[in-house]
Amino acid sequence: MKIDAVFEGGGVKGFAYIGAIQTLEEAGYVWNQLAGSSVGSITAAMLAAGFNGEEMKQHFLDFPLEQLGQKSGISRIPLIGSTLSLELLNGIYSLSPLEKWLTDALKTKGKVTFGDLPKNKLKIIVSDITKNRMSVFPDDLPLYHINPDEFPIAQAVTMSSSVPLFFKPLTLDGNIMVDGSLLSNYPLWLFDTKETPRWPTFGFRLSGPKRIHHPKKVKGLVDITLALFKTMMEAHDKRYIESHNAVRTIFITGIPVSVTQFGISKEEKLQLIELGKKAAEEFLGKWNFSDYIRRYRV
């Protein structure tokens, strides 16, 4: 059966998506339309380009994740580097390693720009903090005087993954573009229609609907920014998820790493993948498309 899929953001936690993807593919599901923000946009982009779960696993494991937590340029200046980088470049770390890695991966499938994909195959969520709006790429690219067919997928994903003030943001037609999770971390509504759907839309989340949060000390501008960002990621779409849409969401819980924990080991990455597999198996054990239609869409 075909499925549309929406993947939420969650940084390093996104390794868990690989396991869920493998489980669904083994169950016979075929990816149709795909969407995501932050690490969810990476996942959606690779699936849209034609990667399967096993191929994605190898690419994800090969990615030099630790490079995302390394300072470069003026941010490396002792004592004042981070402050200077924030003041001059609006961020401390660079996402260039991510953009290059994804570009190289997409080239192997011949899917570099949005024009290389079938129409409406992929939606990337980006936050335009200059215009104070959520942008969906490629749909909204004409608003920035850009031909959607010519725009690089990896560039859109990089914009969607740019945690404000943590990573140096990209600009588009003079507008600062940052992490899509800032405005909609989990846009499950993207593929919904008024008509009865012919196939389901599955959502993928990296936390359950209810979690106990323990207070932590927050020191300095970067800590404050990350704490604010994580709070928004957890809370922004919470009301939406706790409605009937939870029945079509795969909740991957028990993840023991943080969003920006770039130094995790290969063993920890594999553990995250196993968590994704387990969550998808539990979901499929309860999922029934006919029941969903009868209960919520008739």
N, C-alpha and C positions, 0 to 999 in steps of 0.2 A: 504493500500500500504506500502511496505517496504521502508525505507529510511536509507541512511548512514548519519552520523552527525559528524560535527566538531565543537568543543567548544573552543573559545578563552579564554585566561587567564584574570584575573581581580579581584582576591582576593575576598574581602567581597561582591563586586558587584554580585558575582555568585549566590546569593540567587535568583536573577531574573530568572535564568535558570529554576527553579522549576515551575514557572508559565507557561513558554513557553512549557515545557515538558508536563504538564497537558493538555494544550490546544491541542497540537498535538495528544496526546493519545486519547483524547475525539473525535477528528476528524477522528480517525481510523488508524493513522499511526503506524507502527511497526518498532522498532529499529533493524537495521541490523549491519553494521560495525560502530564503534564509535572511535573517537579520540579527544584529547585535550591536552592543556598545562595548568599548574598551576591549578586554580580552575576548568578550563575546563576538566582537567584530572580526577579530583574527580568526576565530573558529568558523564563523559564518563565511568569511571570504575564502578560506581554504576548501570548505565543503562545496561552495558555489563553483570553485575552479575545477572541481573534480577529484580532489583528494579523498581517499577513504580513511577509515579510522586508523588502520595499521600504518599507512603512509604518514598520516598526521603525527602519530606517536613518535616515529623516527625523527621527523622534522622538529618536533617540540623538544625531544630529548637532546638533539644536536645543537639547539639554539644556545649561544653563550649568555645565559640569563644574567650572570653576574656583571656583564658589561653595562647593564641598565642602571646599576648602582654605583658606577664609577664616574667621578668628576672629570671634566675635561675643560680646556680653555681657561678662562679667568676664574672659574669656580675652584680651580686647584690652588689658587693663591692662599697661603696660610692665613688663618684667622679671619680675613675679610673676603675671601673668595666667594663664599656662598652668598653673602650680602650683596656683593657687587653683581654677581650673576643674576640675582633676583631683581635688582634695580635696573640693570641694563638689558637683560634678556628674558625677564619674567619667569625664570626657572633655573634650576641648578643642574639637572642631569639631562643628557641627550637621548632621544629616541632614534637616532640615526642607525644604531645597530639593528633595531627592530625593522625599520623600513627597508634596509638593505637585505636582511634575511628573508623577509616576506617577498620582496621583489624578485629575488633569486629563485625562491620556491615557486612563485606563480609563473615565472618564465618557463619552468619545466613542463607546465601544463598549457602554455601558450595563452594564458589568461592574465594579461598585464593591466589592461584598462577596462573600464565598465563596458565599453563597446565590444569587448571580446566575449562578454557573457550574454546569454539570452535576456531579453527585456524583462525587467522586474524580478530577475533571479536573486539579486542581492540588495539589501538596504543597510547602510551604515549610519548609525546615529552619532551626530557631532553636536557639541554645544558651541554656539556662536555667542561669545560673551561681549562682543562689540555691539551686536544688534539685539542682545538679550533674547535669543530665540533658539529653539531646538531645530537643527537642520537634519534632513534625511537625504543622504547621498546614495545614488546619483540624482534623485528627483529634484532636489533644490539647487543643483549646481548652476542652472541658468540664471538664478537670482544673483550669482556672483560673476556673471558674464563669461561662463565657462561651458564649453561643449561637453556634456556628460560622457559621450562616447570616447573622448580623448583623455579623460582624467584617470590617473593611475589609482588602482585599487589600494595599493600599499600606502599611498599618501593619505587617502581617506581614513584608512585604518589607523595610521599613525596619529592623525588628528583626534580620532575617537579614543585613543589610548593615552592622551597627554594629560596626566593628572595635574591640575592647576598648581602653579608655583613649584611643584616637584620636578616636572619635566619642562624643558623649554618648548613653548607652543609654536605651532606653525601659523602662518597667516594666509588668508585667502581674500584677494581683492581688498586688502587693507584691514580685514576683520580678523580678530584673534580667535582661533578655533581650538577648543580644548575637549577633554574627555566627555563623551556622550553621556556617561553616567551622571554627570552633574545635573542634567535636566530630565533624563528618563533612563534609568538604569535597566529597566525591564519592559520594553515596549511591546508587550504581548498582543496589544490591540492592532498592530500594524497590518496584519493579513485578515482581520475579521471583516465579514460582509454581512449585510442584512439577510441574505439568502441562507438557506440551510447548506452548510459546507459539504463538499463531496469527499473531502479528506480532512483530517484533523490538523490543528496547529498545536505543536508541543512547545512548552516553555521549559527552559533549563535555568535553574537557580542554584547558586552556590551557598545558600543558607536556607534553613527551614523557616516557616512562618512565625515560629516562636522560639526565641533564644534568650538566655539570661546573660545580661551584659555586666561585666565587672568594671568598676571605675579604675582608671589608670592616670598616672601623672602625665600632664601635658606641659612641655617646656619648649619655649622658643617658637618662632614664626612658622617654621616648617612643620613642627609637631602639631601646632594649632591648626594649620591648613589641612594636614592629613586627617586629623581627628574630625574636623568639620566635614571633609569629603567622605570619610567612611560612614559618618552618621547619615549623610544625605543618601549614600548608596543603600544603606540598610532600610531607611524610612520612607524614601520618596514614593515608591510604588507599593508600600505595604498594604494600604487599604484595598487596592486593586487585587492584589494576590489573595487576600484573605476572603474574597468573595468566591463565587462559583468557579472562577478561573483556576483555583488551586487544583481542581481535579485533573487538569491537563498540564500540570507542571511537575517536572522531575526535580524534586528537592534533594540536592546533594549536601548532606549535613555532616557534622563531625570533622570538618576540615581543620587541621591543626596548624596551619600557616596563615600569615597575614598577607594582605594585598600586595605589599611591597617587599616581601621577604625574598630578595633575589638570590640569596646565597644558599638556597636549599640544595640538598644532595640528590643524586640520581635515585637513591633508594626512597627518599621522601617524595620525589616526583612519581615514582611507580606506585607508591602508597596512595597518592591522590587519584591516580588512574583507577586503582582498584575500588576506591570509594565511589567513583562515578559509575563503574560497572554494577556495583551492588545497588546503588540508588535506582538505576535504570531497570534492573531486574525486578526490584520491588514494585516499581511503577507499573511495568507491563503485567505483573501478576494481578493487578487490580483494574487496569484500564480496559474499557469496553466502549468502542466508538458509538455503537448503536444506543447504548444506555445514555451516553453523553448527549446525543442528539435528542433523545426522547425527554430527558430531564431539563435540558437547558436551551435547546434551539428550536423546538417545535412551538 
